[in-house]
Amino acid sequence: MSEVNKRNLKLLSDEELLEYIKDYNETFNTAKSIKDSQSFEAYYKDIAKRVRDREIDILLVVNMFLTGFDSKPLNTLYVDKNLKLHGLIQAFSRTNRVLDVRKSHGNIVCFRDLKAATDEAICLFSNKDAKETVEGVLVKSYEEYVQDYNQAVTELQTTTPTATSVKHLATEDEQVEFVKRFRTLMRLENILNTFADFSETDLNLSRQDSADFKSALLDLNDAAHKDETSVLQQIDFELDLIHRDEINVKYILDLLGQLKTKPQDEQFKLIHNLLSNQAQLRNKRPLIEKFMQQVDLNADIQQQFIEFWHIEYEQAIAKLCSEDNLIESKLRKALVNYQYTNQLSRTDEVAKLLNYKPSILKRKETIAQVQDKITTLIKTFIEDMGGVV
């Protein structure tokens, strides 16, 4: 192996490197090598492409991918290195590629004290007041964003005290003003959610009220699309700001955990509203509602759900295999593969799951039906679980 490769991958021995490359090739069905500089370059480019294509979620590097590498989805950099000056700016800048309204900034998590080095680098490569103004360079403090958010709530409630008030806005100009004000509120809410110190108790708008206002925004958006003459058609509702909320199974379980301290009727209403209004939870609704009927609030809710999920998942696989005559081992392999690649099985792959050979006339219809059922199973038991299982 060349010296440049050893230098870049110096944390691993030659034997460990060979084992790693073997695992990499098996995972991605490639034939990469690092035996020389040319092979290493091809391997490097392959990793870069897979990061950009979201096939790799976490990448551990030593002196690599810190300069000259752009990936818009990349949002967080964990730093355990004493960076400084242009090296610090270039490394931090790996995270600042804007990805429409869903990603307005990057996150830097430091395991070393780089505050002084960061201030020095910003002052050197930006205007001299950058450290004080920080707008466009670094996000403001959590306390400042809380203040901005609560001020935005006050401004929103001057014309629309509640979500119901939105329905009674007399003119389209008033509706446009509501959209603009609530859009600002959603941007601030998404920024606040990135802080480790974030607490809903700091905000002057409850989770339920925020959800109600979002529903009102969606109603206005739907109405605007039905009326071609509406002024609202010229307004960007920025609905991706709503989609950024991580409303998943873990989120629902956390709400269930709060039943001990909050009014049960209100909490159940909130959960049922989320299950009805969130597209990503639609397939999970029967599963979660069945769990809610048997959950013991005095025991570990997450552990109860894991055990419940496992039983239901096994039953769903057995039912699917029985009803559609599928090879269970191949179906399980396809489901595991989805968890790593986040890609649904292609038509030719689904055909291999069948324990029989359908007639030519029915082959396309049969495969499509099986594919739809697998998709439903994935959306019910695998997607948007929030790391619970």
Secondary structure by P-SEA (a helix, b strand, c coil): ccaaaaaaaccccaaaaaaaaaaaaaaaccccccccaaaaaaaaaaaaaaaaaccccccccccccccccccccccbbbbcccccaaaaaaaaacccccccccccbbbbbbcccaaaaaaaaaaaaccccccccccccccccaaaaaaaaaaaaaaaacccccaaaaaacccaaaaaaaaaaaaaaaaaaaaaaaccccccccccccaaaaaaaaaaaaaaaaaaaaccccccccccccccccccccccaaaaaaaaaacccccaaaaaaaaaaaaacccccccaaaaaaaaaacccccccaaaaaaaaaaaaaaaaaaaaaaaacccaaaaaaaaaaaaaccccccaaaaaaaccccccccaaaaaaaaaaaaaaaaaacccccccccc
